């Protein structure tokens, strides 16, 4: 599950890079602009990002010896 979340975040990061550099939204290009499918993809990537915030907190505590 954690690998899937990491893969989704990498894909999301690449998509944001494409948007920033080339104004190319890959999700909208493939699934349509704000269709139900593209909205689900955006929502899942957002949820994965929130999950990774908690993972970062746990990693930071472990590295700093606060665990």
C-alpha positions as CSV (number, residue, x, y, z in Angstrom):
1,X,0.0,0.0,0.0
2,X,2.8,2.4,0.8
3,X,4.5,1.8,-2.5
4,X,1.3,2.5,-4.3
5,X,0.9,5.8,-2.5
6,X,4.5,6.7,-3.3
7,X,3.9,5.9,-7.0
8,X,0.8,8.0,-7.0
9,X,2.6,10.9,-5.5
10,X,5.4,10.6,-8.0
11,X,2.9,10.6,-10.8
12,X,1.2,13.6,-9.2
13,X,4.5,15.4,-9.0
14,X,5.3,14.8,-12.6
15,X,1.9,16.0,-13.6
16,X,2.4,19.3,-11.6
17,X,5.8,19.7,-13.3
18,X,4.2,19.3,-16.7
19,X,1.6,21.9,-15.8
20,X,4.2,24.3,-14.5
21,X,6.7,24.0,-17.3
22,X,4.5,23.3,-20.3
23,X,0.9,24.0,-19.3
24,X,0.1,20.4,-20.0
25,X,-2.2,18.7,-17.6
26,X,-1.7,15.0,-18.3
27,X,-4.7,13.8,-16.2
28,X,-7.0,16.3,-18.0
29,X,-5.5,15.3,-21.4
30,X,-6.2,11.5,-20.7
31,X,-9.5,11.6,-18.8
32,X,-11.0,15.0,-19.7
33,X,-11.1,18.3,-18.0
34,X,-12.7,17.9,-14.6
35,X,-14.7,14.8,-15.5
36,X,-15.7,12.4,-12.7
37,X,-12.7,10.2,-13.5
38,X,-10.2,13.0,-13.4
39,X,-11.7,14.4,-10.2
40,X,-11.3,10.9,-8.6
41,X,-7.7,10.8,-9.6
42,X,-7.0,14.3,-8.2
43,X,-8.8,13.4,-5.0
44,X,-6.8,10.1,-4.5
45,X,-3.5,11.9,-5.1
46,X,-4.6,14.6,-2.6
47,X,-5.4,11.9,0.0
48,X,-2.1,10.2,-0.6
49,X,-0.4,13.6,0.0
50,X,-2.1,13.9,3.3
51,X,-1.1,10.4,4.3
52,X,2.6,11.2,3.4
53,X,2.5,14.2,5.7
54,X,1.9,11.8,8.6
55,X,4.6,9.4,7.3
56,X,7.0,12.4,7.2
57,X,6.2,13.2,10.9
58,X,6.9,9.6,11.9
59,X,10.2,9.5,10.0
60,X,11.3,12.8,11.4
61,X,10.6,11.6,15.0
62,X,12.5,8.4,14.4
63,X,15.5,10.1,12.8
64,X,15.7,12.7,15.6
65,X,15.5,9.9,18.3
66,X,12.1,11.0,19.6
67,X,10.4,7.7,19.0
